[in-house]
Amino acid sequence: MKSQIFEISHRSPSSKARRGVVTLPHGTAQTPGFMSIGTAGSVKSLTVYDLQALGAEIILGNTYHLWIKPDLEVLHRAGGLHAFGGWDGPILTDSGGFQAFSLGAIRKFSEEGVTFKVPANGELRFLSPEKSMQIQSIIGSDITLVLDELLQAEVDHKTATEAMLRTRRWAMRSQTEFNKLRSDQKYRADILGIDTLATPHGVLFGIPQGAQFADLRAESARLTMELDFAGYSVGGVANGGEPEEVMYSQVLTQTEILEEHKPRHLLGVGTPKDIVQMVARGIDLFDCVYPTRNARHGSLIFEIDDSTYEEVQITAKRFEFDFSPINSDSAIPELRLYSKSYLRHLLRAKELLGMRLATLQNLDFYYRLMHTIRTKIEYGTFDSWWEGYKRA
């Protein structure tokens, strides 16, 4: 069968890794690929020119945060997030479910949706599958995600079953609303208060869940697949505290079932090692705050060779007199110009330039890693490489 958006060009013979391209309204994204996190409409401290120089092709926008601030009227009047933020490439938006889940005591899940208080002002809001689709329509997402219910890393089987089945029901409601917004101009105008969407409508991804239970992971994959989404975003794998092998097993259980010809995205994962491991298990797209959040706290990632990387705390004493470039091999001029000592000083002084340079370094590492992965799949060397990829 042929996907409406995904074309696979190369497959690894001994693993589930594949090399391909996703085609979306705002352009294409090579896979395996990484999406930098643009929580509030930007990748923190970087411009779109920085992202283009790094090799970014698709980024992630956050439905919950964009709904809260700047709000939907601003996004509508701007013409959607692409026009508002100046990014002309594809955007995937999460559904808002994870942020609602993370609010803990100030949110409540029900069959209808999620009720929560906005931490900044205590305002009460309600997010349903339908509302999530409407918000993402105004954002102008290339890839929209269904609303799902997340759980803590370890829950009992009964709770996990109920959440998995609710996620499936919400997926059906999300799909119905997505299709209605797409096809019925009058309905769209009545619901959103606008005659046309900000961008050509993209595609909808389903989210298979199942917590730590293999039987629920398999059932959720089958139930989600029945709805015939354009692709999938595997969820609930990195909610906190899971051992590596548990995460790897959860993903493989579902990629063994989900259709081969559709793209698979893994929500919120992960470290460089995790990404390589998950590519071998059939994942095509990744997003994670790991490189950007760690950068802002001075944790930098450097390549030692193509099988080994290290993470260092650049604010450590040992870098005080290290006047070598941050990264002499980088194509990013700033990383060749400024020294590790200077970056250490900037971060210790809480200068904004330090956060920017650290972010550039970590994302440069991630995008170069994805290029290495794609090249190894293309030339048939991935299967002899991936199991040995490690952190020093």
Secondary structure, DSSP 8 states (H G I E B T S, - for coil): ---SSEEEEEE-SSSS-EEEEEEETTEEEEESEEEEEETTSS-TT--HHHHHHHT---EEE-HHHHHHTT-HHHHHHHTSHHHHHT--S-EEE--SHHHHHHTGGGEEE-SS-EEEE-TTT--EEEE-HHHHHHHHHHHT-SEEE-------SS--HHHHHHHHHHHHHHHHHHHHHHHHHHH-HHHHHHHHS-SS-SSS--EEEE----TT-HHHHHHHHHHHHTT--SEEEE-SS-SS---HHHHHHHHHHHHTTS-TTS-EEETTB--HHHHHHHHHTT--EEE-SHHHHHHHTTEEEEEEETTEEEEEETTSGGGTT--SBS-TT-SSHHHHHSBHHHHHHHHHTT-HHHHHHHHHHHHHHHHHHHHHHHHHHHTT-STTTGGG-EE-
